[in-house]
Amino acid sequence: MTRVFSGVKPTGHLTLGNYLGAMRQWAAVDQHQSDALFCVVDLHALTVDHDPARVRRLSRQAATLLLASGLDAELCTVFVQSHVDEHARLSYVLECVATDGEMRRMIQYKEKAAREQRRGGSVRLSLLTYPVLMAADILAYGADEVPVGDDQAQHVELTRDLAERFNQRYGHAFVVPRATHPKVAARVMNLQEPTSKMGKSDDTGPGIVYLLDEPDVVRKKLMRAVTDSGREVVYDREVSPGVANLLEILAACSGGNPEALAGVYESYGTLKRDTAEAVVEVLRPVQERHKELCADPGHVEEVLRNGAERARAMARPTVDAAYRAIGLLPAGSDTGAPVLNAAR
């Protein structure tokens, strides 16, 4: 089967964008059609200033919401990144393959570093190198596909480059993955700033619908969503980004088409009301299941423990092979030649 790897970063509460752009696809399609691994990438949350207790709390919440969204531990592997040492082990090896120039060209690093520089500060070294850790997350499991939003596509391209470079220099150790993108709502935008992504790290309430928002809160946020200066409901991201965002959200929730839906509505108010109700209904089963899982924390812990064991068993042969291929002396009495082609 095709192997799929993806993850969520516990830097904020998960949003409607996370669900429509990724999590729902994972539950409805990926876990049934592929050998799928889904990970709470908590090491990535350490690349910025953070509260340790909050990272732990958000990591547990993210894992619980992954299960609440429909991921089944019998069908896929759900685990926490830091519970599997192979991620950090492989990350350093890949840092020895990556270049400084590649890291500094990463768009997210350039944007965040420039923002901190304007404030008179600086970013952590881990922010510069975290795309390599992301590559390690993917390559350790021999993933064929990586479902990502548009903003992460550059990192998957870097992963491909590092895998190909390693394979050429040291022998074939890694599967070269490809990025996949959902057709609708791949990038849900902020309701108040429709040209910006609905990011969980922003914590700017009114523009972000969180998966655990109460129905009335969801309705209020959607009804206050920024539209546009005109009155006609048209699907045009350039001319009417606010309306286009609402239409894409409604399409993703209802299974419709944004262009076709635009022709149904004559006013922004009706579009907002229908979109709000569609979002409330989409989130209802997730919230109900989340409540059930929170009442049984032992079950979530067991899923994560078993998931980490399975993930470790999958990743270790590939990482061990990469260590040998790049020239590291094997532990114990085995000092033979590199074991290649370990990635499935």
Disulfide bonds with the S-S distance in Angstrom:
none
